[in-house]
Amino acid sequence: MTVVEKLRSLSPTDFAALGMNGIAYVKPTMVDGQTGYAIHAADGTPMAVVGDHEVAFAAIRQHDLEPADVH
C-alpha cells in the first residue's frame, strides 16, 4: 500500500489527529471590543487568548509546538 493509499484509508478521526501533538493554531478574535489572538490546539480546543500575535507564536513555541495562522 502506498503512502497516498494509506492516507486515503484514514478515518476522519485519524486524519484529524495528524499533527495534534505538534501544532497549535492562532486565530484573530475580538474580546471586549479589542483585537486578541486565540490559541487553539490542533483539535480546536481553546487554550488561551493573548493581545499580540507575536506573543501567541512565542507562547506556542515555548511549549514545543509549531504555530500556524488560521485566517
Secondary structure, 3 states (H helix, E strand, C coil): CCHHHHHHCCCHHHHHHCCCCCEEEEEEEEECCEEEEEEEECCCCEEEEECCHHHHHHHHHHCCCEEEECC
